[in-house]
Amino acid sequence: MTTRARILRRTGPALAAALAATLLSTPTAHPTPTQAPTPAPTPIPCPADLAAEATCLTGQDAAGAHYTLALPTDWNGSLVVHAHGGPDLGAASDPARSQDDLARWSVMVKEGYAWAGSSYRRGGYGTRMAAADTESARRAFVSRFGRPDRTYVHGQSWGGNVAAKVAEIHGTRNGPYDGALLTNGVLGGASRGYDHRVDLRVVHQYYCGNHPRPTEPQYPLWQGLRADSTMTAAGLRARLQECTGLASPPPERTALQQRNLDDILAVTGIPERTLESHLRFATFTFRDLVSERLGGRNPFTSTGVRYSGSHDDEALNARVQRFTADPTARRDLSYDSDPTGKVSIPVLTLHAIGDPTAFVEHESAYHATLKGAHRDRYLVQTFTTETEHSELSDAEYAASIAALDRWARTGHRPTARSVAASCPAFATVHGTGCHFDPGYRPAPYASRVLPRPGGLTWPALTSTQERAWSRVDGVGIAP
C-alpha cells in the first residue's frame, strides 16, 4: 500500500479531507526532458450528491484530453478509472463530459473508491485513442495522489469496448490494473459490432428511398452520409417520420408507413424505441468513421447477407444495396477496436437483458472471444432483467465493483449467483433495486446480428494477428 493511501485510509473524515487538500497543493513531478509539462489539475465543485463526501479536480493532459478526478473523504485506497461511451462527435475534448460521468457514476465514490475519467482528446471514433486517454487519466490521479492499492477500469456502452482494450493493453500481471468492470458493453468490437446498423442503413433506404432522396447527390450507404452534407439529427428524424410514422401513434400512421416500419424492425431486429438512435449512428458516426478516420475507405459489408422477415424477402434481397469492405479499412477498424481476449486480470461484466442499444448478445461474443483466447477463466458475466442501455441500478454497480474487488484481493472467483446475493445489502444503502437473473445465458451473437461471410468464429482479432498488423506502418485509426 502506498504511503498516501495508508494515511488516507487510517484517518477520520475531517483529517482525511485536510490531507487531501494538502496533496492538492503538492507540485506535480518534474517532467522528463521528452515530456512536455502539463498544468496541474485544479479543484472544482463536486456533483451535488458528493459535495460533502469528496474532493474533485479537473485538468487537461498533454494530448489535450480533459479529465476529472475525485478523492473520497473516507477513501478505501482503491481507484476506479472510467471509460465513457459514445463516441461523441465534437471536434475537441469536452471538459463537461468527464464531469457529467462522475455525477452519473457517483455511486463508485460513495462506495469509497477514488474516481478518474477522461473526456478523450477529441470526438469521433478511435478505441485505442480513447484507451490511451483513459490510461492518461489514471496517471494524472497517480501523479497527484500516489499509486492506489488497487485500480479497476470501468466502461459502459462503447466505453466497455474501450475498457476491454485497456485491460488487454495495460492489464498485464504486474501492470497498473487489477480488474475490469464492463457494463452494457459493445463487446463484439467494431468490425462486427455495428453490422446491424449497416443492415439498418441499407434496409431503411430500400423501403424509404429518402436518405438520400433521388433528387439529391447519391453516395454509397456505407459512407453513412456525404462528407459535405449539412443534414442534422432533426432532419434525419423528419425523414424517418416521413417514411415510417415512427413518432406518431399507430392509428395516425398510413398503411404504407406502418408496413415500412414493420418490415424495417422485423428484418433488422432493432427495437422500435431505439430505431432513430441506431439510424443516427449509422448516419453520423459512420460518416465520421469513414470520412474522417479511414480516409474514405469502406469497412462494412452487406454482400452475402440474406435478409428475412419482411413482407417480400425476395424483392428486398434482390434490390437492397450491396457492398464489400475494403480489406485495409476492415483491418484498421478491427485492429483499433476488436478485443483479442488476451486478458490477465479479472473481468466482470454486467448487462441488461433488454438493452435496446448494445444487445445482450454482445456478451456471447465476448465470452467466445475469451474462450477462443483460452482466457475465459478470467471472466464472470452477470445479467439483469432491466431494459435500458444508458443506466443501471446503483446497487448493481456497487455490488459488481465490490465483487470484482474481492476477486482481485482474494483470488476467489465470484459467480453470477454470489454477485446477485450480495446486491440487496447495497440496495438498502443506495435506495435502488436489484434485478439480477443468475440463470440467464444469452443466445449466440449471430442469432441477433446477421453474420458476414467468415464471421462466426471468435476472436474476430487474434492476438497473433494483432501483433502482425501492429508492424504495418500506419495501421489502425490515428488519434
Legacy VTK file of the C-alpha trace (Angstrom):
# vtk DataFile Version 3.0
C-alpha trace
ASCII
DATASET POLYDATA
POINTS 479 float
0.000 0.000 0.000
1.302 3.475 -0.825
2.130 5.921 1.951
-0.605 8.305 0.882
-3.165 5.507 0.684
-2.260 4.306 4.197
-2.641 7.810 5.570
-5.960 8.463 3.911
-7.411 5.085 4.838
-6.448 5.283 8.507
-7.584 8.825 9.255
-11.021 10.113 10.081
-13.047 12.048 7.501
-12.041 15.525 8.701
-8.321 14.798 8.795
-8.524 12.933 5.503
-10.089 15.987 3.891
-7.320 18.198 5.255
-4.667 15.811 3.982
-6.361 15.711 0.586
-6.193 19.492 0.449
-2.501 19.314 1.267
-1.967 16.813 -1.507
-3.763 19.113 -3.925
-1.166 21.792 -3.289
1.768 19.446 -3.819
3.604 20.280 -7.058
3.495 17.690 -9.795
6.645 15.739 -10.583
9.130 17.469 -12.860
8.610 16.380 -16.477
11.293 14.338 -18.159
13.181 16.053 -20.998
10.940 14.308 -23.559
7.700 15.071 -21.717
6.023 18.446 -22.149
4.875 19.980 -18.859
1.135 19.952 -18.270
-0.826 22.166 -15.889
-1.700 20.644 -12.541
-5.388 19.779 -12.041
-7.483 22.414 -10.351
-10.252 21.972 -7.758
-13.852 22.121 -8.931
-17.168 21.671 -7.108
-18.127 18.030 -6.840
-21.535 16.841 -8.049
-24.222 17.792 -5.543
-24.571 14.316 -4.061
-20.793 14.161 -3.476
-20.315 17.712 -2.169
-19.760 16.589 1.419
-18.049 13.311 0.537
-15.173 14.038 -1.837
-12.656 16.438 -3.288
-12.924 16.907 -7.062
-10.460 18.248 -9.616
-10.204 18.729 -13.345
-7.279 19.047 -15.708
-6.058 18.536 -19.250
-3.328 16.135 -20.292
-0.533 16.603 -22.825
-2.664 15.164 -25.645
-5.428 17.672 -24.963
-7.858 15.333 -23.190
-9.736 16.868 -20.281
-10.128 14.645 -17.225
-11.877 14.691 -13.852
-10.629 13.211 -10.585
-12.474 12.575 -7.324
-10.999 11.560 -3.971
-13.480 10.422 -1.305
-13.059 11.878 2.152
-13.143 8.315 3.502
-11.082 6.682 0.761
-10.777 2.891 0.709
-7.417 3.130 -1.084
-8.608 1.887 -4.489
-9.318 3.693 -7.756
-11.936 3.272 -10.482
-10.852 4.612 -13.884
-13.871 5.238 -16.091
-14.109 4.978 -19.901
-17.142 6.753 -21.308
-19.353 5.638 -24.163
-20.347 7.265 -27.417
-18.297 8.194 -29.258
-19.188 11.859 -29.092
-18.695 13.689 -32.378
-17.355 17.076 -31.290
-14.048 18.167 -32.737
-12.319 18.810 -29.402
-12.249 17.379 -25.894
-15.308 18.427 -23.908
-14.396 19.062 -20.255
-18.015 18.693 -19.208
-18.156 15.083 -20.375
-15.954 13.595 -17.650
-17.617 15.778 -15.011
-21.043 14.572 -16.098
-19.805 10.984 -15.990
-18.633 11.461 -12.402
-22.131 12.622 -11.452
-23.657 9.668 -13.261
-21.436 7.095 -11.561
-21.106 8.846 -8.208
-22.040 5.525 -6.604
-18.398 4.457 -7.034
-17.200 7.385 -4.923
-19.960 6.840 -2.369
-18.640 3.306 -2.017
-15.224 4.718 -1.108
-13.426 4.411 -4.439
-11.466 7.276 -5.927
-12.504 8.069 -9.484
-10.759 9.208 -12.649
-12.337 9.713 -16.055
-11.247 11.208 -19.365
-13.279 13.214 -21.864
-10.886 11.921 -24.591
-8.732 14.244 -26.664
-11.272 14.611 -29.486
-14.670 13.429 -30.579
-15.132 10.812 -33.240
-14.156 7.182 -33.439
-10.926 5.805 -32.019
-10.982 2.990 -29.472
-7.230 2.799 -28.900
-7.059 6.568 -28.674
-9.774 6.521 -26.008
-7.944 3.714 -24.201
-4.746 5.781 -24.172
-6.627 8.798 -22.806
-8.255 6.621 -20.138
-4.810 5.417 -19.057
-3.655 9.039 -19.055
-6.409 9.911 -16.566
-5.141 7.138 -14.292
-1.641 8.548 -14.489
-2.944 12.011 -13.649
-4.501 10.584 -10.499
-1.286 8.804 -9.525
0.811 11.906 -10.080
-1.450 13.817 -7.703
-2.308 11.231 -5.036
0.180 8.379 -5.427
-0.429 4.845 -6.618
-3.623 3.306 -5.173
-3.765 -0.088 -3.508
-5.739 -1.390 -6.480
-7.021 0.065 -9.725
-10.056 -1.042 -11.714
-11.103 0.116 -15.164
-14.828 0.541 -15.796
-16.515 1.154 -19.133
-20.124 1.342 -20.250
-21.515 1.097 -23.797
-18.707 1.900 -26.278
-16.702 2.603 -23.141
-16.976 -1.129 -22.442
-15.074 -1.714 -25.693
-12.553 0.951 -24.650
-12.127 -0.566 -21.184
-11.746 -4.052 -22.671
-8.914 -2.687 -24.794
-7.361 -1.025 -21.717
-7.478 -4.401 -19.958
-5.687 -6.082 -22.858
-3.030 -3.412 -23.360
-2.316 -2.471 -19.740
-3.788 -5.336 -17.721
-0.626 -7.399 -17.520
0.176 -9.376 -14.404
2.392 -6.658 -12.948
0.629 -3.775 -14.661
-1.355 -0.911 -13.158
-4.810 -2.512 -13.395
-6.189 -5.193 -11.097
-9.545 -5.812 -12.746
-12.111 -4.605 -15.271
-15.852 -3.958 -14.936
-17.672 -3.809 -18.289
-21.323 -2.764 -18.173
-23.757 -2.880 -21.114
-20.644 -3.016 -23.252
-20.199 -3.089 -27.027
-18.029 -6.162 -26.636
-18.273 -7.603 -30.129
-15.805 -4.981 -31.387
-16.493 -2.616 -34.273
-15.688 -4.935 -37.181
-18.814 -6.973 -36.285
-20.459 -4.943 -33.566
-22.054 -2.459 -35.963
-23.275 -4.865 -38.635
-26.891 -4.481 -37.501
-26.539 -0.751 -38.190
-25.133 -1.479 -41.635
-28.224 -3.596 -42.208
-30.475 -0.826 -40.910
-28.865 1.697 -43.245
-29.454 -0.382 -46.385
-32.866 -1.758 -45.371
-34.138 1.699 -44.439
-33.041 3.049 -47.813
-34.707 0.163 -49.645
-38.072 0.903 -48.053
-37.828 4.672 -47.659
-35.651 5.860 -50.541
-35.199 9.248 -48.859
-31.732 9.029 -47.307
-30.579 10.213 -49.827
-33.558 11.208 -51.925
-33.438 10.516 -55.691
-33.110 14.273 -56.277
-30.025 14.567 -54.065
-26.384 13.652 -54.780
-26.005 9.902 -54.446
-23.336 8.116 -52.383
-22.705 4.553 -51.211
-24.578 3.890 -47.988
-21.500 2.571 -46.190
-20.395 6.213 -46.010
-23.295 6.902 -43.644
-23.631 10.402 -45.059
-21.818 12.544 -47.609
-18.842 14.291 -46.051
-20.203 17.711 -47.089
-23.822 17.097 -46.124
-25.478 19.631 -43.822
-28.120 17.198 -42.596
-28.924 17.478 -38.888
-30.340 14.992 -36.428
-33.679 16.787 -36.718
-33.559 16.451 -40.491
-32.866 12.737 -40.243
-35.720 12.363 -37.759
-38.068 14.056 -40.206
-37.138 11.616 -42.967
-37.649 8.645 -40.687
-41.029 10.034 -39.665
-41.990 10.667 -43.290
-41.334 7.030 -44.178
-42.475 5.152 -41.078
-44.597 7.489 -38.938
-42.349 6.442 -36.055
-43.264 9.390 -33.823
-46.994 9.096 -34.489
-49.459 6.898 -32.607
-50.159 3.775 -34.686
-53.713 4.858 -35.620
-52.280 8.015 -37.201
-49.826 6.205 -39.463
-50.686 5.472 -43.041
-50.855 1.845 -44.118
-47.603 2.245 -46.054
-45.829 3.867 -43.091
-46.867 1.017 -40.816
-45.767 -1.608 -43.309
-42.413 0.121 -43.800
-41.897 0.305 -40.050
-42.910 -3.315 -39.520
-40.567 -4.516 -42.249
-37.578 -2.483 -41.045
-38.000 -3.669 -37.456
-38.581 -7.299 -38.421
-35.585 -7.506 -40.735
-33.075 -5.684 -38.529
-34.252 -6.842 -35.092
-33.828 -3.296 -33.765
-36.415 -2.253 -31.143
-38.825 0.466 -32.204
-37.879 2.739 -29.309
-34.229 2.920 -30.376
-34.717 2.843 -34.145
-33.916 6.532 -34.507
-30.774 6.391 -32.352
-29.427 3.400 -34.296
-30.085 5.210 -37.584
-28.325 8.325 -36.255
-25.268 6.198 -35.509
-25.448 4.572 -38.944
-25.547 8.055 -40.430
-23.380 10.488 -38.486
-20.948 8.137 -36.700
-20.479 6.110 -39.871
-19.642 9.355 -41.689
-17.056 10.200 -39.046
-15.599 6.712 -39.158
-15.350 6.530 -42.947
-14.635 10.131 -43.949
-12.505 11.299 -41.015
-10.806 8.145 -39.688
-10.463 5.751 -42.631
-9.710 8.160 -45.454
-12.925 7.367 -47.315
-12.369 3.596 -47.313
-15.254 1.196 -46.671
-15.005 -1.099 -43.597
-18.503 -2.619 -43.976
-20.107 -5.465 -45.920
-23.675 -6.218 -46.953
-22.757 -8.662 -49.718
-23.669 -12.241 -48.869
-26.186 -11.283 -46.175
-29.626 -12.825 -46.547
-32.325 -10.549 -45.140
-35.571 -12.074 -43.939
-38.733 -11.239 -42.018
-40.238 -8.721 -44.435
-43.469 -8.991 -46.369
-41.399 -9.743 -49.509
-37.902 -11.042 -48.763
-37.207 -11.929 -52.391
-37.692 -8.344 -53.577
-35.716 -6.951 -50.647
-32.702 -9.172 -51.245
-32.772 -8.535 -54.978
-32.685 -4.752 -54.671
-31.038 -3.835 -51.356
-27.698 -2.040 -51.803
-24.744 -4.426 -51.707
-21.095 -3.652 -50.995
-17.973 -5.380 -49.727
-15.448 -3.983 -47.261
-12.086 -2.704 -48.369
-9.707 -5.193 -46.679
-7.416 -2.436 -45.423
-10.320 -0.475 -43.933
-11.672 -3.538 -42.193
-8.163 -4.332 -40.945
-7.740 -0.867 -39.477
-11.151 -0.920 -37.783
-10.557 -4.401 -36.417
-7.096 -3.533 -35.115
-8.431 -0.402 -33.449
-11.401 -1.939 -31.674
-11.791 -5.702 -31.718
-10.989 -7.481 -28.429
-8.420 -10.247 -28.701
-9.493 -11.788 -25.398
-5.907 -11.830 -24.157
-6.531 -10.620 -20.618
-4.615 -11.482 -17.467
-6.786 -9.714 -14.878
-10.283 -10.471 -13.554
-13.071 -9.173 -15.805
-16.650 -8.911 -14.581
-19.459 -7.894 -16.909
-22.950 -6.620 -16.120
-25.539 -6.399 -18.884
-29.258 -5.633 -19.061
-31.032 -8.433 -20.878
-33.357 -5.923 -22.530
-30.633 -3.462 -23.551
-32.049 -1.956 -26.775
-28.769 -0.411 -27.924
-25.865 -2.760 -27.150
-27.750 -6.029 -27.412
-27.116 -8.551 -24.656
-25.750 -10.947 -27.278
-22.556 -8.879 -27.227
-21.820 -10.862 -24.075
-21.884 -14.102 -26.071
-19.375 -12.596 -28.478
-17.125 -11.554 -25.610
-17.325 -14.930 -23.882
-16.487 -16.650 -27.178
-13.584 -14.219 -27.627
-12.036 -15.012 -24.254
-12.734 -18.713 -24.678
-11.056 -18.624 -28.089
-8.050 -16.974 -26.455
-8.095 -19.571 -23.624
-8.676 -16.783 -21.082
-12.315 -17.383 -20.108
-11.197 -18.295 -16.576
-10.729 -14.546 -16.081
-14.366 -13.793 -16.975
-17.562 -13.699 -14.908
-20.745 -12.460 -16.593
-23.894 -11.234 -14.857
-27.242 -10.187 -16.277
-30.222 -8.172 -15.098
-33.831 -8.005 -16.215
-33.553 -4.274 -16.879
-34.444 -2.816 -20.264
-32.294 0.324 -20.517
-28.871 0.905 -22.008
-27.502 4.072 -20.509
-28.026 3.424 -16.837
-28.367 0.503 -14.454
-29.220 0.330 -10.759
-26.702 1.931 -8.385
-26.976 -1.098 -6.133
-25.932 -3.342 -9.027
-22.919 -1.177 -9.834
-21.930 -1.234 -6.158
-22.360 -4.995 -5.876
-20.378 -5.534 -9.072
-17.377 -3.403 -8.139
-17.337 -4.976 -4.682
-17.344 -8.476 -6.196
-14.539 -7.526 -8.584
-12.557 -6.064 -5.688
-12.930 -9.248 -3.605
-11.873 -11.331 -6.585
-8.748 -9.217 -7.117
-7.842 -9.214 -3.423
-8.540 -12.853 -2.568
-8.293 -14.716 -5.860
-11.726 -16.269 -5.214
-13.735 -16.032 -8.420
-17.336 -14.906 -7.864
-20.371 -16.372 -9.589
-23.434 -14.739 -11.050
-25.366 -16.051 -8.052
-22.932 -14.722 -5.469
-22.986 -11.254 -7.052
-26.788 -11.306 -7.102
-26.913 -12.466 -3.482
-24.723 -9.549 -2.390
-26.863 -6.902 -4.059
-29.707 -6.427 -1.524
-27.292 -5.106 1.104
-26.215 -2.380 -1.319
-29.826 -1.683 -2.244
-30.611 -0.715 1.345
-27.806 1.868 1.185
-28.458 3.324 -2.260
-32.232 3.017 -2.407
-32.262 1.281 -5.783
-33.367 -2.225 -6.652
-31.593 -5.439 -7.615
-32.661 -7.119 -10.838
-30.112 -9.881 -11.376
-31.101 -13.047 -13.219
-28.321 -15.508 -12.246
-29.587 -18.266 -14.525
-29.694 -16.250 -17.731
-27.456 -17.139 -20.677
-27.563 -15.041 -23.871
-28.018 -16.567 -27.299
-25.117 -16.503 -29.780
-24.291 -13.161 -31.327
-25.199 -14.439 -34.793
-28.741 -15.116 -33.601
-29.253 -11.367 -33.210
-26.918 -9.818 -35.795
-26.691 -11.380 -39.242
-23.140 -12.683 -39.702
-20.969 -11.752 -42.651
-19.010 -14.432 -44.508
-16.421 -15.830 -42.116
-17.970 -14.032 -39.161
-18.862 -16.972 -36.926
-15.528 -17.624 -35.243
-14.146 -15.635 -32.315
-11.957 -13.743 -31.565
-12.576 -11.528 -34.565
-8.988 -10.369 -33.976
-6.487 -12.842 -32.566
-3.510 -11.652 -30.568
-1.259 -13.153 -33.259
-2.997 -11.128 -35.954
-2.850 -8.041 -33.745
0.927 -8.404 -33.379
1.360 -8.892 -37.126
-0.776 -5.882 -38.008
0.989 -3.728 -35.416
4.098 -3.973 -37.591
2.271 -2.451 -40.572
3.073 1.219 -40.942
0.007 3.386 -40.267
-2.283 0.524 -39.246
-5.375 1.359 -37.227
-7.095 4.688 -36.616
-4.893 7.693 -35.935
-5.558 9.618 -32.731
LINES 1 480
479 0 1 2 3 4 5 6 7 8 9 10 11 12 13 14 15 16 17 18 19 20 21 22 23 24 25 26 27 28 29 30 31 32 33 34 35 36 37 38 39 40 41 42 43 44 45 46 47 48 49 50 51 52 53 54 55 56 57 58 59 60 61 62 63 64 65 66 67 68 69 70 71 72 73 74 75 76 77 78 79 80 81 82 83 84 85 86 87 88 89 90 91 92 93 94 95 96 97 98 99 100 101 102 103 104 105 106 107 108 109 110 111 112 113 114 115 116 117 118 119 120 121 122 123 124 125 126 127 128 129 130 131 132 133 134 135 136 137 138 139 140 141 142 143 144 145 146 147 148 149 150 151 152 153 154 155 156 157 158 159 160 161 162 163 164 165 166 167 168 169 170 171 172 173 174 175 176 177 178 179 180 181 182 183 184 185 186 187 188 189 190 191 192 193 194 195 196 197 198 199 200 201 202 203 204 205 206 207 208 209 210 211 212 213 214 215 216 217 218 219 220 221 222 223 224 225 226 227 228 229 230 231 232 233 234 235 236 237 238 239 240 241 242 243 244 245 246 247 248 249 250 251 252 253 254 255 256 257 258 259 260 261 262 263 264 265 266 267 268 269 270 271 272 273 274 275 276 277 278 279 280 281 282 283 284 285 286 287 288 289 290 291 292 293 294 295 296 297 298 299 300 301 302 303 304 305 306 307 308 309 310 311 312 313 314 315 316 317 318 319 320 321 322 323 324 325 326 327 328 329 330 331 332 333 334 335 336 337 338 339 340 341 342 343 344 345 346 347 348 349 350 351 352 353 354 355 356 357 358 359 360 361 362 363 364 365 366 367 368 369 370 371 372 373 374 375 376 377 378 379 380 381 382 383 384 385 386 387 388 389 390 391 392 393 394 395 396 397 398 399 400 401 402 403 404 405 406 407 408 409 410 411 412 413 414 415 416 417 418 419 420 421 422 423 424 425 426 427 428 429 430 431 432 433 434 435 436 437 438 439 440 441 442 443 444 445 446 447 448 449 450 451 452 453 454 455 456 457 458 459 460 461 462 463 464 465 466 467 468 469 470 471 472 473 474 475 476 477 478
